[in-house]
Amino acid sequence: MKKYSVMKSRNTHPKRGKRIILEMIQILNRHGYCTLGEAFNRLDFSSAVQDIRRFNYVVKLLQLIAKSQLTSLSGVAQKNYFNILDKIVQKVLDDHQNPRLIKDLLQDLSSTLCILVRGVGKSVLVGNSNIWVCRLETVLAWQQQLQNLQMTKQVNGGLTLSDLPLHMLNNILYRFSDGWDIVTLGQVTPTLSVLSEDRQLWKRLCQYHFAEKQFCRHLIVSEKGHVEWKLMYFVLEKHYPTREQYGDTLHFCRHCSILFWKDTGHPCTAADPDSCFMPVSPQHFIDLFRF
């Protein structure tokens, strides 16, 4: 994961941002991306989950759909959605990587499905309600499988975290941008536990994810007069969105009217291709189909 730097990024021109989204929607409509389901079907997210650089991006996108856009998917898009989700779950069960991300996704999805199936039912769900009940049962089964997941300890006699000097361990911690990852790593060894409580580490994390006005509103000071940066991070996380980091993201070329993965690129015919490329975050992708 790339090392983060303390910087502020805010949209100072919300109307301009909305205008750009509307322009992108008009272009996408001309190229067959009329609905979220159509775009979801045409973009190869199924292969993207096998790429570690794109995995988090796809998971976040599926989570956003689970929270608010599930009922907008067509029958084909729904099938595609759950097929991709099945691949993600099986991948995590096989390689034991990123289980927390998938647990959060499945929790949001199961909550949405429970509300739709039990409370509203046939009036908003596309397809037979029995199919949705089966999907809910499948999601609950996945949750149970992940809950029972046991991390196997690898014994290879090679170099371990315990063998690294303190400055290298500290450098590793400072490269994390997720507070939960720091907490988890701090549980590995007593030394990492001490290093993971470093106030300067959590201060940097707060400054990276949140604006100064935000953490000033939720200032937590200890009895000794020290700012409790670690507690503040988790309080702020509940009130404000954290900055997202992805190894690879979707980009939109305004010249060629194409959505593509940044690492893959595409043969743009513009004189200055880089000036035509616009990053598309998972939320941005969802917003393209809300207007």
Residue pairs with C-beta under 8 A, 6 or more apart in sequence:
1 175
1 176
1 177
1 245
2 175
2 245
3 174
3 175
4 175
4 177
4 204
4 208
4 245
5 208
6 204
6 207
6 208
7 208
8 211
8 212
9 243
10 211
11 17
20 278
21 284
21 287
21 288
21 291
22 291
23 254
24 252
24 254
24 278
24 288
25 288
25 289
25 291
27 254
27 257
28 34
28 39
28 257
28 259
28 288
30 257
31 257
31 258
32 38
32 42
33 39
33 42
33 259
33 288
35 72
35 74
35 77
35 289
36 65
36 69
36 72
36 73
36 77
36 286
36 288
36 289
37 72
37 73
37 74
37 76
37 77
37 78
38 74
38 77
39 259
39 285
39 288
39 289
40 65
40 73
40 77
40 80
40 81
41 76
41 77
41 80
43 250
43 259
45 58
45 61
45 84
46 80
46 83
46 84
46 87
48 54
48 55
48 57
48 58
48 261
49 55
49 58
49 59
49 84
49 87
49 88
49 91
50 87
50 91
51 248
52 247
53 246
53 247
53 248
53 263
54 246
54 247
54 248
54 261
55 88
55 98
56 98
56 101
56 245
56 246
56 247
57 246
57 247
57 248
57 249
57 250
57 282
58 84
58 88
59 88
59 98
59 101
59 102
59 105
60 244
60 246
60 282
61 282
61 285
61 286
62 81
62 84
62 85
62 88
62 105
62 109
63 104
63 105
63 108
63 109
64 282
64 283
64 286
65 73
65 81
65 286
66 105
66 108
66 109
66 112
67 108
67 112
68 286
69 286
69 289
70 78
70 81
70 109
70 112
70 113
70 116
71 116
71 124
71 125
71 126
72 289
73 81
73 126
74 126
75 126
75 127
78 126
78 127
82 135
82 138
85 105
85 109
88 102
88 105
89 102
89 106
89 142
89 145
89 146
91 97
92 98
92 99
92 102
92 146
92 149
93 145
93 146
93 149
96 149
96 151
96 152
99 146
99 149
100 180
100 184
102 146
103 143
103 146
106 139
106 142
106 143
106 146
107 143
109 139
110 136
110 139
110 140
110 143
113 132
113 135
113 136
113 139
114 136
116 124
116 125
116 132
117 125
117 129
117 132
117 133
117 136
121 129
122 129
125 132
161 169
161 188
161 189
161 192
162 189
162 191
164 172
166 191
166 195
169 191
169 192
169 195
170 195
170 198
172 185
173 182
173 185
173 192
173 195
173 196
173 198
173 201
174 201
174 204
176 182
176 185
177 205
177 208
177 209
177 243
177 245
178 242
179 202
179 205
179 230
179 233
179 234
179 237
182 196
182 201
182 205
183 196
185 192
185 196
186 192
186 193
186 195
186 196
186 197
187 193
195 201
197 230
199 226
199 227
199 229
199 230
202 229
202 230
202 232
202 233
203 227
203 229
205 229
205 233
206 215
206 229
206 232
206 233
206 236
207 215
208 243
209 233
209 236
209 237
209 240
209 242
209 243
210 236
210 240
210 242
214 236
214 239
214 240
215 232
215 236
218 232
218 235
218 236
218 239
219 227
219 232
220 227
220 228
220 231
220 232
220 235
221 227
221 228
222 228
244 281
244 282
247 263
248 261
248 262
248 263
249 261
249 262
249 279
249 280
249 281
250 259
250 260
250 261
250 262
250 279
250 280
250 285
251 259
251 260
251 261
251 262
251 277
251 278
251 279
251 280
252 258
252 259
252 277
252 278
252 280
253 260
253 266
253 268
253 270
253 273
253 276
253 277
253 278
254 276
254 277
254 278
255 268
255 269
255 270
255 273
255 276
256 266
256 268
256 269
256 270
256 276
258 266
259 280
260 266
262 277
262 279
268 276
268 277
270 276
280 288
